[in-house]
């Protein structure tokens, strides 16, 4: 494929992939959200039975990286389908969320703290 990969053209390819297979009928909003969470659980599964430091140290191992990459892609693809279904501009929503978080967690109060904004 040539050209820049964007969330928009990824979504278009994903919708085409889905529609060529007549899978829209299985993609209720509820089942898209269930599927997103199942893929997130597959990402989590990669860490199962591994110590935090060992897993961190293996982050650049090719096999670990390949597994994390695949599950992140699965999560993103379901997220794109959910956003498309709901008419959400994901980049704008994420940008606005960072802005809101910056308001909730001002640097002078939040720096170096793991506390929730209600406890700062
Ligand atoms: Mg998966």
Backbone and ligand atoms as CSV (ligand in chain L), in Angstrom:
chain,resi,resn,atom,element,x,y,z
A,1,UNK,N,N,0.845,-1.188,0.000
A,1,UNK,CA,C,0.000,0.000,0.000
A,1,UNK,C,C,0.879,1.234,0.000
A,2,UNK,N,N,0.503,2.200,-0.797
A,2,UNK,CA,C,1.285,3.435,-0.845
A,2,UNK,C,C,0.531,4.549,-0.128
A,3,UNK,N,N,1.251,5.612,0.192
A,3,UNK,CA,C,0.623,6.761,0.826
A,3,UNK,C,C,0.634,6.655,2.328
A,4,UNK,N,N,0.250,7.775,2.931
A,4,UNK,CA,C,0.240,7.874,4.385
A,4,UNK,C,C,-0.897,7.030,4.977
A,5,UNK,N,N,-0.611,6.355,6.070
A,5,UNK,CA,C,-1.655,5.621,6.790
A,5,UNK,C,C,-2.258,6.571,7.812
A,6,UNK,N,N,-3.568,6.750,7.729
A,6,UNK,CA,C,-4.268,7.612,8.684
A,6,UNK,C,C,-5.377,6.801,9.345
A,7,UNK,N,N,-5.915,7.345,10.438
A,7,UNK,CA,C,-7.043,6.650,11.069
A,7,UNK,C,C,-8.209,6.550,10.087
A,8,UNK,N,N,-8.368,7.583,9.269
A,8,UNK,CA,C,-9.485,7.569,8.317
A,8,UNK,C,C,-9.316,6.477,7.263
A,9,UNK,N,N,-8.123,6.388,6.664
A,9,UNK,CA,C,-8.016,5.348,5.633
A,9,UNK,C,C,-7.910,3.951,6.232
A,10,UNK,N,N,-7.413,3.836,7.458
A,10,UNK,CA,C,-7.469,2.526,8.138
A,10,UNK,C,C,-8.919,2.108,8.333
A,11,UNK,N,N,-9.747,3.062,8.776
A,11,UNK,CA,C,-11.165,2.774,9.001
A,11,UNK,C,C,-11.835,2.360,7.690
A,12,UNK,N,N,-11.533,3.068,6.623
A,12,UNK,CA,C,-12.124,2.737,5.319
A,12,UNK,C,C,-11.726,1.331,4.873
A,13,UNK,N,N,-10.457,0.984,5.055
A,13,UNK,CA,C,-10.009,-0.378,4.683
A,13,UNK,C,C,-10.687,-1.423,5.550
A,14,UNK,N,N,-10.839,-1.108,6.823
A,14,UNK,CA,C,-11.456,-2.048,7.762
A,14,UNK,C,C,-12.940,-2.264,7.423
A,15,UNK,N,N,-13.624,-1.193,7.085
A,15,UNK,CA,C,-15.035,-1.298,6.710
A,15,UNK,C,C,-15.162,-2.112,5.415
A,16,UNK,N,N,-14.251,-1.870,4.466
A,16,UNK,CA,C,-14.276,-2.634,3.216
A,16,UNK,C,C,-14.019,-4.115,3.501
A,17,UNK,N,N,-13.041,-4.390,4.346
A,17,UNK,CA,C,-12.729,-5.779,4.742
A,17,UNK,C,C,-13.965,-6.447,5.345
A,18,UNK,N,N,-14.633,-5.709,6.261
A,18,UNK,CA,C,-15.836,-6.234,6.918
A,18,UNK,C,C,-16.963,-6.464,5.915
A,19,UNK,N,N,-17.194,-5.488,5.071
A,19,UNK,CA,C,-18.338,-5.578,4.166
A,19,UNK,C,C,-18.139,-6.626,3.075
A,20,UNK,N,N,-16.891,-6.821,2.640
A,20,UNK,CA,C,-16.620,-7.868,1.644
A,20,UNK,C,C,-17.000,-9.239,2.191
A,21,UNK,N,N,-16.955,-9.375,3.488
A,21,UNK,CA,C,-17.256,-10.666,4.139
A,21,UNK,C,C,-18.669,-10.727,4.713
A,22,UNK,N,N,-19.404,-9.642,4.532
A,22,UNK,CA,C,-20.773,-9.542,5.053
A,22,UNK,C,C,-20.810,-9.785,6.565
A,23,UNK,N,N,-19.872,-9.137,7.256
A,23,UNK,CA,C,-19.794,-9.302,8.720
A,23,UNK,C,C,-20.453,-8.175,9.487
A,24,UNK,N,N,-20.972,-7.164,8.781
A,24,UNK,CA,C,-21.619,-6.054,9.491
A,24,UNK,C,C,-22.731,-6.583,10.399
A,25,UNK,N,N,-23.427,-7.619,9.906
A,25,UNK,CA,C,-24.539,-8.200,10.659
A,25,UNK,C,C,-24.121,-8.730,12.041
A,26,UNK,N,N,-22.852,-9.037,12.221
A,26,UNK,CA,C,-22.384,-9.558,13.527
A,26,UNK,C,C,-21.822,-8.454,14.423
A,27,UNK,N,N,-21.677,-7.274,13.867
A,27,UNK,CA,C,-20.983,-6.198,14.579
A,27,UNK,C,C,-21.941,-5.214,15.244
A,28,UNK,N,N,-22.720,-5.702,16.173
A,28,UNK,CA,C,-23.528,-4.759,16.958
A,28,UNK,C,C,-22.567,-3.905,17.794
A,29,UNK,N,N,-23.015,-2.743,18.189
A,29,UNK,CA,C,-22.157,-1.882,19.011
A,29,UNK,C,C,-21.736,-2.617,20.279
A,30,UNK,N,N,-22.674,-3.324,20.885
A,30,UNK,CA,C,-22.355,-4.079,22.106
A,30,UNK,C,C,-21.257,-5.108,21.830
A,31,UNK,N,N,-21.366,-5.842,20.734
A,31,UNK,CA,C,-20.364,-6.873,20.460
A,31,UNK,C,C,-19.021,-6.280,20.035
A,32,UNK,N,N,-19.038,-5.094,19.445
A,32,UNK,CA,C,-17.760,-4.428,19.145
A,32,UNK,C,C,-17.047,-4.058,20.443
A,33,UNK,N,N,-17.812,-3.581,21.417
A,33,UNK,CA,C,-17.217,-3.215,22.716
A,33,UNK,C,C,-16.734,-4.462,23.451
A,34,UNK,N,N,-17.516,-5.533,23.392
A,34,UNK,CA,C,-17.075,-6.805,23.986
A,34,UNK,C,C,-15.767,-7.245,23.328
A,35,UNK,N,N,-15.717,-7.165,22.013
A,35,UNK,CA,C,-14.528,-7.619,21.281
A,35,UNK,C,C,-13.307,-6.774,21.596
A,36,UNK,N,N,-13.510,-5.469,21.722
A,36,UNK,CA,C,-12.404,-4.585,22.114
A,36,UNK,C,C,-11.817,-5.042,23.449
A,37,UNK,N,N,-12.689,-5.345,24.382
A,37,UNK,CA,C,-12.215,-5.760,25.709
A,37,UNK,C,C,-11.570,-7.138,25.686
A,38,UNK,N,N,-12.058,-8.024,24.836
A,38,UNK,CA,C,-11.418,-9.336,24.713
A,38,UNK,C,C,-10.016,-9.194,24.120
A,39,UNK,N,N,-9.867,-8.298,23.160
A,39,UNK,CA,C,-8.527,-8.081,22.587
A,39,UNK,C,C,-7.611,-7.419,23.616
A,40,UNK,N,N,-8.154,-6.513,24.415
A,40,UNK,CA,C,-7.346,-5.910,25.492
A,40,UNK,C,C,-6.932,-6.990,26.483
A,41,UNK,N,N,-7.811,-7.966,26.708
A,41,UNK,CA,C,-7.468,-9.070,27.609
A,41,UNK,C,C,-6.370,-9.949,26.993
A,42,UNK,N,N,-6.375,-10.088,25.671
A,42,UNK,CA,C,-5.291,-10.844,25.022
A,42,UNK,C,C,-3.954,-10.114,25.209
A,43,UNK,N,N,-4.000,-8.806,25.181
A,43,UNK,CA,C,-2.794,-8.018,25.467
A,43,UNK,C,C,-2.344,-8.263,26.905
A,44,UNK,N,N,-3.296,-8.243,27.817
A,44,UNK,CA,C,-3.009,-8.502,29.231
A,44,UNK,C,C,-2.451,-9.905,29.439
A,45,UNK,N,N,-2.989,-10.851,28.670
A,45,UNK,CA,C,-2.561,-12.251,28.810
A,45,UNK,C,C,-1.055,-12.411,28.554
A,46,UNK,N,N,-0.514,-11.540,27.712
A,46,UNK,CA,C,0.925,-11.623,27.412
A,46,UNK,C,C,1.772,-11.414,28.661
A,47,UNK,N,N,1.190,-10.780,29.664
A,47,UNK,CA,C,1.934,-10.490,30.897
A,47,UNK,C,C,1.714,-11.547,31.976
A,48,UNK,N,N,0.763,-12.440,31.716
A,48,UNK,CA,C,0.392,-13.412,32.748
A,48,UNK,C,C,1.590,-14.284,33.157
A,49,UNK,N,N,1.764,-14.431,34.433
A,49,UNK,CA,C,2.810,-15.251,35.061
A,49,UNK,C,C,4.208,-14.670,34.875
A,50,UNK,N,N,4.295,-13.447,34.434
A,50,UNK,CA,C,5.610,-12.837,34.274
A,50,UNK,C,C,5.762,-11.729,35.304
A,51,UNK,N,N,6.929,-11.634,35.877
A,51,UNK,CA,C,7.185,-10.563,36.833
A,51,UNK,C,C,7.230,-9.218,36.120
A,52,UNK,N,N,6.899,-8.169,36.844
A,52,UNK,CA,C,6.853,-6.835,36.249
A,52,UNK,C,C,8.196,-6.448,35.628
A,53,UNK,N,N,9.267,-6.686,36.379
A,53,UNK,CA,C,10.592,-6.300,35.871
A,53,UNK,C,C,11.032,-7.171,34.695
A,54,UNK,N,N,10.737,-8.488,34.771
A,54,UNK,CA,C,11.100,-9.376,33.668
A,54,UNK,C,C,10.352,-8.993,32.397
A,55,UNK,N,N,9.054,-8.678,32.564
A,55,UNK,CA,C,8.274,-8.328,31.381
A,55,UNK,C,C,8.777,-7.013,30.784
A,56,UNK,N,N,9.061,-6.071,31.662
A,56,UNK,CA,C,9.593,-4.778,31.207
A,56,UNK,C,C,10.898,-4.983,30.436
A,57,UNK,N,N,11.751,-5.849,30.982
A,57,UNK,CA,C,13.050,-6.089,30.352
A,57,UNK,C,C,12.912,-6.785,29.000
A,58,UNK,N,N,11.797,-7.491,28.801
A,58,UNK,CA,C,11.620,-8.238,27.548
A,58,UNK,C,C,10.879,-7.418,26.487
A,59,UNK,N,N,10.586,-6.158,26.791
A,59,UNK,CA,C,9.742,-5.343,25.905
A,59,UNK,C,C,10.294,-5.230,24.487
A,60,UNK,N,N,11.609,-5.322,24.337
A,60,UNK,CA,C,12.185,-5.200,22.995
A,60,UNK,C,C,12.554,-6.538,22.371
A,61,UNK,N,N,12.262,-7.637,23.072
A,61,UNK,CA,C,12.473,-8.954,22.470
A,61,UNK,C,C,11.521,-9.094,21.289
A,62,UNK,N,N,12.012,-9.643,20.214
A,62,UNK,CA,C,11.198,-9.723,18.995
A,62,UNK,C,C,9.881,-10.454,19.213
A,63,UNK,N,N,9.899,-11.552,19.954
A,63,UNK,CA,C,8.655,-12.322,20.126
A,63,UNK,C,C,7.652,-11.551,20.996
A,64,UNK,N,N,8.155,-10.890,22.026
A,64,UNK,CA,C,7.268,-10.096,22.890
A,64,UNK,C,C,6.704,-8.927,22.102
A,65,UNK,N,N,7.595,-8.250,21.396
A,65,UNK,CA,C,7.194,-7.100,20.594
A,65,UNK,C,C,6.140,-7.497,19.554
A,66,UNK,N,N,6.333,-8.656,18.932
A,66,UNK,CA,C,5.375,-9.117,17.916
A,66,UNK,C,C,4.005,-9.376,18.538
A,67,UNK,N,N,4.004,-9.983,19.717
A,67,UNK,CA,C,2.736,-10.260,20.390
A,67,UNK,C,C,2.032,-8.985,20.822
A,68,UNK,N,N,2.779,-8.075,21.416
A,68,UNK,CA,C,2.196,-6.802,21.860
A,68,UNK,C,C,1.684,-6.023,20.653
A,69,UNK,N,N,2.464,-6.019,19.585
A,69,UNK,CA,C,2.071,-5.303,18.368
A,69,UNK,C,C,0.760,-5.860,17.810
A,70,UNK,N,N,0.644,-7.171,17.742
A,70,UNK,CA,C,-0.566,-7.784,17.190
A,70,UNK,C,C,-1.791,-7.462,18.031
A,71,UNK,N,N,-1.657,-7.555,19.344
A,71,UNK,CA,C,-2.834,-7.292,20.196
A,71,UNK,C,C,-3.175,-5.799,20.223
A,72,UNK,N,N,-2.169,-4.938,20.178
A,72,UNK,CA,C,-2.451,-3.493,20.081
A,72,UNK,C,C,-3.200,-3.199,18.783
A,73,UNK,N,N,-2.795,-3.849,17.708
A,73,UNK,CA,C,-3.484,-3.639,16.429
A,73,UNK,C,C,-4.933,-4.104,16.527
A,74,UNK,N,N,-5.155,-5.244,17.148
A,74,UNK,CA,C,-6.534,-5.742,17.308
A,74,UNK,C,C,-7.377,-4.750,18.118
A,75,UNK,N,N,-6.800,-4.221,19.186
A,75,UNK,CA,C,-7.520,-3.236,20.010
A,75,UNK,C,C,-7.848,-1.997,19.174
A,76,UNK,N,N,-6.873,-1.513,18.441
A,76,UNK,CA,C,-7.091,-0.314,17.627
A,76,UNK,C,C,-8.178,-0.551,16.577
A,77,UNK,N,N,-8.150,-1.699,15.950
A,77,UNK,CA,C,-9.135,-1.959,14.892
A,77,UNK,C,C,-10.555,-1.994,15.449
A,78,UNK,N,N,-10.753,-2.615,16.607
A,78,UNK,CA,C,-12.101,-2.582,17.194
A,78,UNK,C,C,-12.457,-1.163,17.644
A,79,UNK,N,N,-11.487,-0.439,18.139
A,79,UNK,CA,C,-11.746,0.945,18.535
A,79,UNK,C,C,-12.184,1.782,17.334
A,80,UNK,N,N,-11.548,1.559,16.195
A,80,UNK,CA,C,-11.935,2.280,14.970
A,80,UNK,C,C,-13.365,1.929,14.569
A,81,UNK,N,N,-13.730,0.660,14.689
A,81,UNK,CA,C,-15.100,0.262,14.335
A,81,UNK,C,C,-16.120,0.894,15.281
A,82,UNK,N,N,-15.784,0.961,16.564
A,82,UNK,CA,C,-16.685,1.593,17.549
A,82,UNK,C,C,-16.824,3.086,17.239
A,83,UNK,N,N,-15.708,3.733,16.979
A,83,UNK,CA,C,-15.742,5.171,16.682
A,83,UNK,C,C,-16.537,5.442,15.410
A,84,UNK,N,N,-16.342,4.601,14.404
A,84,UNK,CA,C,-17.076,4.776,13.133
A,84,UNK,C,C,-18.568,4.622,13.374
A,85,UNK,N,N,-18.941,3.625,14.152
A,85,UNK,CA,C,-20.355,3.369,14.416
A,85,UNK,C,C,-21.002,4.544,15.145
A,86,UNK,N,N,-20.248,5.152,16.058
A,86,UNK,CA,C,-20.793,6.240,16.880
A,86,UNK,C,C,-20.516,7.629,16.294
A,87,UNK,N,N,-19.833,7.676,15.158
A,87,UNK,CA,C,-19.533,8.967,14.558
A,87,UNK,C,C,-18.568,9.804,15.386
A,88,UNK,N,N,-17.616,9.127,16.013
A,88,UNK,CA,C,-16.643,9.818,16.869
A,88,UNK,C,C,-15.353,10.070,16.089
A,89,UNK,N,N,-14.857,11.296,16.170
A,89,UNK,CA,C,-13.538,11.633,15.635
A,89,UNK,C,C,-12.535,11.297,16.736
A,90,UNK,N,N,-11.888,10.149,16.595
A,90,UNK,CA,C,-11.015,9.656,17.662
A,90,UNK,C,C,-9.855,10.593,17.965
A,91,UNK,N,N,-9.243,11.155,16.936
A,91,UNK,CA,C,-8.110,12.052,17.179
A,91,UNK,C,C,-8.557,13.278,17.956
A,92,UNK,N,N,-9.706,13.833,17.577
A,92,UNK,CA,C,-10.227,15.002,18.294
A,92,UNK,C,C,-10.604,14.625,19.720
A,93,UNK,N,N,-11.250,13.462,19.894
A,93,UNK,CA,C,-11.659,13.022,21.236
A,93,UNK,C,C,-10.435,12.808,22.124
A,94,UNK,N,N,-9.390,12.192,21.568
A,94,UNK,CA,C,-8.180,11.945,22.356
A,94,UNK,C,C,-7.473,13.253,22.694
A,95,UNK,N,N,-7.448,14.146,21.729
A,95,UNK,CA,C,-6.818,15.449,21.970
A,95,UNK,C,C,-7.551,16.207,23.075
A,96,UNK,N,N,-8.879,16.203,23.011
A,96,UNK,CA,C,-9.673,16.883,24.043
A,96,UNK,C,C,-9.478,16.224,25.410
A,97,UNK,N,N,-9.336,14.905,25.413
A,97,UNK,CA,C,-9.136,14.195,26.680
A,97,UNK,C,C,-7.808,14.573,27.338
A,98,UNK,N,N,-6.758,14.686,26.530
A,98,UNK,CA,C,-5.462,15.114,27.079
A,98,UNK,C,C,-5.595,16.511,27.687
A,99,UNK,N,N,-6.335,17.374,26.987
A,99,UNK,CA,C,-6.524,18.740,27.489
A,99,UNK,C,C,-7.278,18.717,28.822
A,100,UNK,N,N,-8.347,17.915,28.885
A,100,UNK,CA,C,-9.107,17.814,30.144
A,100,UNK,C,C,-8.235,17.247,31.264
A,101,UNK,N,N,-7.423,16.233,30.943
A,101,UNK,CA,C,-6.536,15.647,31.956
A,101,UNK,C,C,-5.500,16.655,32.446
A,102,UNK,N,N,-5.046,17.506,31.537
A,102,UNK,CA,C,-4.087,18.544,31.933
A,102,UNK,C,C,-4.731,19.517,32.921
A,103,UNK,N,N,-6.021,19.779,32.733
A,103,UNK,CA,C,-6.734,20.651,33.673
A,103,UNK,C,C,-6.913,19.953,35.024
A,104,UNK,N,N,-7.242,18.654,34.969
A,104,UNK,CA,C,-7.491,17.904,36.209
A,104,UNK,C,C,-6.210,17.619,36.983
A,105,UNK,N,N,-5.119,17.488,36.247
A,105,UNK,CA,C,-3.838,17.131,36.868
A,105,UNK,C,C,-2.794,18.210,36.575
A,106,UNK,N,N,-2.926,19.376,37.195
A,106,UNK,CA,C,-1.924,20.419,36.950
A,106,UNK,C,C,-0.549,19.949,37.422
A,107,UNK,N,N,0.465,20.278,36.656
A,107,UNK,CA,C,1.821,19.801,36.929
A,107,UNK,C,C,2.228,20.079,38.369
A,108,UNK,N,N,1.918,21.281,38.850
A,108,UNK,CA,C,2.390,21.656,40.189
A,108,UNK,C,C,1.775,20.780,41.282
A,109,UNK,N,N,0.611,20.166,41.013
A,109,UNK,CA,C,0.002,19.283,42.008
A,109,UNK,C,C,0.267,17.800,41.716
A,110,UNK,N,N,0.359,17.450,40.457
A,110,UNK,CA,C,0.376,16.036,40.081
A,110,UNK,C,C,1.762,15.455,39.835
A,111,UNK,N,N,2.733,16.305,39.658
A,111,UNK,CA,C,4.074,15.807,39.312
A,111,UNK,C,C,4.583,14.821,40.373
A,112,UNK,N,N,4.907,13.606,39.916
A,112,UNK,CA,C,5.455,12.588,40.806
A,112,UNK,C,C,4.434,11.922,41.700
A,113,UNK,N,N,3.153,12.217,41.493
A,113,UNK,CA,C,2.115,11.641,42.344
A,113,UNK,C,C,1.226,10.700,41.534
A,114,UNK,N,N,0.845,9.572,42.133
A,114,UNK,CA,C,-0.061,8.636,41.477
A,114,UNK,C,C,-1.489,8.824,41.963
A,115,UNK,N,N,-1.718,9.885,42.735
A,115,UNK,CA,C,-3.056,10.118,43.288
A,115,UNK,C,C,-4.044,10.528,42.207
A,116,UNK,N,N,-5.317,10.163,42.435
A,116,UNK,CA,C,-6.381,10.579,41.550
A,116,UNK,C,C,-6.596,12.087,41.728
A,117,UNK,N,N,-7.090,12.741,40.686
A,117,UNK,CA,C,-7.220,14.206,40.720
A,117,UNK,C,C,-8.093,14.677,41.883
A,118,UNK,N,N,-9.024,13.834,42.322
A,118,UNK,CA,C,-9.901,14.236,43.429
A,118,UNK,C,C,-9.149,14.246,44.761
A,119,UNK,N,N,-7.943,13.661,44.777
A,119,UNK,CA,C,-7.175,13.574,46.012
A,119,UNK,C,C,-5.910,14.442,45.995
A,120,UNK,N,N,-5.786,15.253,44.958
A,120,UNK,CA,C,-4.584,16.095,44.884
A,120,UNK,C,C,-4.698,17.310,45.785
L,1,MG,MG,MG,-5.954,-10.668,19.310
